[in-house]
Amino acid sequence: MKKLPLYITILIGMLVGTGLGFWAVTGGWEHLLTEWIKPWGTIFIRLLRLVAVPLVVVSLISGITNLSDTKHLSRMGLKTLGIYLSTTVFAIVIGLVVVNLIRPGEVFPREKTAEFRSRYEQSVSEKATAAENMREDSPLQFFVDMVPENVVRSAGDNSAMLQIVLLSIAFGIAMVAVGRERAAPVKKLVESLNEIILKIIGYVMKLAPLGVMALMADLIVGFAGDSDLLLALGYYALTVVIGLCVILLVCYPLIIRFFTDIRLPDYVRAVLPVQMLAFTSCSSAACLPVNIEQMRRLGLPHNVISFVLPTGVTVNMNGTSCYHAIATVFVAQVMGIELSLAQMLSIVVLTTVSSIGTPGIPSGGMAVLTLVLVSVGIPAEGIAMIIAMDRPLDMLITAVNVSGDAMAACVVSRGERSESAETVISAHTNTEQS
């Protein structure tokens, strides 16, 4: 019997989980699902996060040491960063255009504002405090936070992934600098560890359908009691979904079509399991192992995958950036605040800068969103109106983020393949001339 593709088994898991969730809600069996089904989803996510940090370390070091020299690394790094920043800015602009065309805040029931503010008062206070702390920090605090003071502590915190990325890049560059002969024993160890971790990921992915089923069922149960809240915010959610779908279904396919040598159907099949996992886990970090495995199956060069994807987990947040732009303007519309063109440009700049280093964990960007709100003159309390929608929308946001990482890897791979081909041809020509 032919084995079902991963995306089919995950889709089956999502459908079964949705059915279980509605069955638990209608039959009053929520406690049964929470006690016996939800733990399997928690176990699955913990296993993925368990391998996320070691995978980032060994894949980055392995990818960098496979480059011929530091000049090659800097070229790939600049190309990757350029793709990530340009697509982030474009995503923010799409968000601003969509929210200003639809203007969902103008149909929001004003009487709900005070209700949401009191309901989420504690959460709003926490986000506002975090945002205030970020405002009081030095403009260079972002770069300070990039440098780890304790390797063990950083390795034990998935939200400190940027520190791990920086340390791994520095280690890989140093290995290239000392020369192949001296670095050979460490390189061999790193490559062996990489293969071992990928094998562990293969074992973990056998639990994917069960884990996704449990996560989806718990999500349905968790939001069943908030139907009125979801209805009141439906217009806002629709605006976010439209903006994200434009990026996911229009922009990414066009980039794959015109800027890569990969067939669009092949890209879609490869990225679909990653999107489904992102949809249920809401964690870019948890999706990294699956994304790396799927891009390997797509045939992308190992050094590109090992460098571009781990970097994207902390730098490339297209979905988050689009969402923050829409949320900021939506809150302003609800409160009757007209944003000037200068403030709109400020949102583009602030969202682009603040999206870099946003933790790749569920709802990791809420404190950052509060900072953007306050920076353009919108009261921090306005975030109370959208906290309820953060979790369900985060499902699609994460799917856009991880798809953007895969898209960038495909774009960078085209240049790497071309350069590799030119090198082979040049070497062959020189041999013939000799």
Secondary structure, DSSP 8 states (H G I E B T S, - for coil): -----HHHHHHHHHHHHHHHHHHHHHHT-HHHHHHHTHHHHHHHHHHHHHHHHHHHHHHHHHHHHTSSSHHHHHHHHHHHHHHHHHHHHHHHHHHHHHHHHH-GGGGS-THHHHHHHHHTHHHHHHHHHHHHHHHHS-TTHHHHHHS-S-HHHHHT-GGGHHHHHHHHHHHHHHHHHH-HHHHHHHHHHHHHHHHHHHHHHHHHHTTHHHHHHHHHHHHHHHHGGGHHHHHHTHHHHHHHHHHHHHIIIIIHHHHHHHH-SS-HHHHHHHHHHHHHHHHHH--HHHHHHHHHHHHHHHT--HHHHHHHHHHHHHH--HHHHHHHHHHHHHHHHHTT----HHHHHHHHHHHHHHHTT--SSTTTTHHHHHHHHHHTT--GGGGHHHHHHHHHHHHHHHHHHHHHHHHHHHHHHHHHHHHHHHHHHHHHHHHHH-
